[in-house]
Amino acid sequence: MRAFRLAYDGRPYSGFQRQPDVPTVEDALFDALRELDVESPPPGYAAAGRTDAGVSALAQTVAFEAPDWLTPAALNGTLPGTVRAWASADVAADFHATHDATRRTYRYHLYAPNIDDERARAALDRLAGEHDFHNLTTDDTGTVRRLDTDCHRDGDFLVVTISAGGFARHMVRRIVALVRAVGAGESGADRIGRVLGPDPLDGAAGVATASATPLLLADVTYPEVDFARNPDAAASARAVFAERRVDARVAARVTSDLTDGVQER
């Protein structure tokens, strides 16, 4: 068995997991394996998690029975540029990429030039520890989680980091939406107590789901696995994502020009 670290720009995809009639990261991976004459899906295949549509990843992890020659660089030869393998590790025959992960870390780049950082940080601190997050997910079970939280200011952005053994559906994005509302003064700090309380909050009282595109799966921890960075594959990933970063900056300049031009007329 071999485990691979995958990095991807999730914006073109309808999530990680295969779905009918829409592009997904898993489809791109399986298509790449077929081009390499590797059985797809391969024996023993599992992934660390299912990122939603638009969510990106630095350390999505997949593992399967791979031929000896299948390195991250070889895999990148048939993957689309939006998905790059960059590290790998040989793992035990019974390794499972989902069940053997002990910790997952998400990072959210919240555009927040005008929120109060201290209020936002206090809200995050209140959400840390073990709670029942039933009001911050659409799941009916598995809602009790233990979180570690942190945030720091980076220009106009508040970078929110949340770690746990696992997360319920939409949980991270709803936490971010709640923190933003408290930090912006749209909700009082007492709202967090109501959200964490036993009563269900629906409709206007509930918490909306923040946008998916600023969210990144930053790390997945496997205590017994030592991933080796593949220099060629990592260089390919850096080059591809650096080019996409330039494209995004160019698009931001154009839309800024449009905004300013409309304002002036």
N, C-alpha and C positions, 0 to 999 in steps of 0.2 A: 504494500500500500504506500502511496505517496500523497502528501498533502501539499497543496499549492496556495500561495497567497495571491489574490486577485485584487487589482485596483481598477476602478471604472468610474467614468463620468456617467451618472445615472440619468441625465436629462433626456437622452433619446429613447429611453427604455420604459416599458410599462411594469417595472419592478424586476426583481431577480428571478423569481420562479417562473417556469414555463406556463404559458396561458395560450389558449387557442386564438389565432388570428391577430395577435399583437406582438411586437418585438420585445424580447426580454433578454437579460444578460445570460441566463441559463441556455436559451436558444442559441445565442452567439457562441457559448462555450461548446455545446454539443455539436453545432455545425463545424466548428474548428477541429474537434476530435474526429469527426467523420472524414474531413478532408485529409487527415493524417492517418486514415485507415485504422483508427482506434474505435472499438465498440462504443456505441453511444445510445443511452447512457452506459458508462462502463461499470463493470462489477464492483460492488461495494461503495458505489457513489453516495455521497452525502455532502451537504453544504452547511456552513455555520449558522446561516439564518436567511430570512426572506426579507430583503429590503423592499420598500414600497416603490411605486412609480416615481421617478425623479430623484430618488435618494442615491447618493454616490457612496463609494467605499474605497478605503485604502487597504483594508486587511480582511476582506471577505475570504473565507477559507473553504476550499473544496478538497475532498480526498477520495481516492479510488485506486483500484488496481491498475497501475500504469506500467507500460514497458520501460525498460531501463533507459532507453534513449530519449524518453519524453521529459525534457527539461523545460523550465519556464521560457527560455529563448526559443526552443522548438515550438512550443505552444503559441508563442506570439507570432510565429510565422504565418498562422492561419486565423488568428483572432483579429477582429476589427480594431482599429486604432483606439476606439473608446474603451476597450477592455485590454488590460495588460497583466500578464503573470509576471511576478518579479522576485519570488522566493519560493523555496520548496523544502521539504523534509521527508525523509523516509520514516514511516510510522508503523506501529504494530499492526498485524493482520486484523485485529478486532477494533482498531481505531474508528471512531465515529465523529465526524466533524461537527455534528450538532450536539450530541450528548456529552462529549468529552470536553467541550468548552466550559471553563469555569467562570469566565468574566467577559462581558462585552462592553465596549466603550463607544459612545456616540458623541460627536461634536456638532454643535449647531451654530452657524454663523448668522446671528440675529442682527439685522439692520436696525439699529436702535440709537440714533444720534441724540435723542431727546429724553430718554428714560433716566430715572434716578438709579445709578448703579448700586447704591447701598440698599435701596428698597428691593431691587431685583436679587441682590445677593442674599438678603435676609429671607426672601421667599424661597430661594433655592435651599438655604440652610434648613428651613422648616420642612422641606420635602425630603431631605436626606434621612437615612435610617430606614427602618422597616415600617411600612404602612400598607393598608389596603387601598390600592389605587383604582377601585372599581369605577369611580367617577371620571377617570382619565383614560378609559379604554372602552372599546366596543365588546371586549371579551367578557364572558360570564364566569369563567374560572381562571385560576392562575393569576389573580389580581394582587395578591400579597407579594411584595418585592422589597428587597433591601437595597437602597441606593446610596452611592457616593456622588456628590455634586460639587461643581466648581464653576467659576466664570471669571473672565478677565476682559478688560476693555482693550480694543484694538481699533483706534480711530472711531469711525462711525458705527463700528460693530461691537456687540457684546458676544463674546465667544463662550458658549455654554457647553460644559462637558458633564456627561452623566454616565455612570458606570453601574452595572449590576450583573448578577449571574445570568439574567435574561429579562426580557421586556414583554409586556402584553402589547397587543395591537394598538398602534397610534399613540402609545403612552408617552414616548419622548416628545413628540410634536405637541401634544396637549400640555405637557409640563412646560414647554417653552412658551406656549400661548398664555398659560396662567402666569408665569413669571413676567412676561412682557406686560400683561394687563396690570399687575401689581406695581411693577417698576414705572409704568407710565401714569400711575394714579387713577386708572380707569376702574380698578377694584381695590378695596381695602385689604390690608394684610389678613383681616379676619376671614376673608373668603377661603383661604387655604384650609383653615380648620373645618369649614363646611364641606369643602371638596374631599377632605380626608375622613369625614364623618361617615356614619353608617347609612344615612339617608341618601337615596338616589337623587341626583340633580339632572333634570331633563329640560329640554327647551331652552329658554332664555337663561335659565339658571345654570345650565351646563357649560362646559369648556369647549370652545371650538378647537379644531385641529390646525396647527400652524402649517405653512407651506412646506412641501417636501424637499424642494431643491436646495435649501441651505443646509440640509442634514447629511452628515458623513459618518459611515461606520468606520471609526478610526482604529479600533483594535479588537482582536479576539484572542483571549489568553488560553493556552494549553500548557499547563505547568511542566509536562514531561516532553515537550516537543521543542526542538531547537531549529528554527528555520534558518536556512542559509540563503543570503541574498545572492542572486545570480547577476554578476556584473553587467553582462550584455543585456539581459532582460530589464534590469533596473535602469540602465542608460536609455533603452528604448522607451520605457515608461516616462522617464523624465522628459525626453524630447517630445513625445506625443502630447503630454499634458501641458508642457510649456507652450507649445504651439496653440493649443486650445485656450490657454490663458491669454495669449496675445489676441486671439480672435474675440474673446469676451471683452477685453479692454477696448478693442476697436469698436465693437458694438455699443459699449457704454459711451464712448465719445460721440458716436453718431446720434444716439438717443438723447444725450445731453444737449447736443446742438439743436436737435428738434425741439426739446423742451424750452430752451432759452429763446429760440427763434419765435416760437408761438407766443411766448410771454411778451416779447418785444413788440409784436404787431398789434 
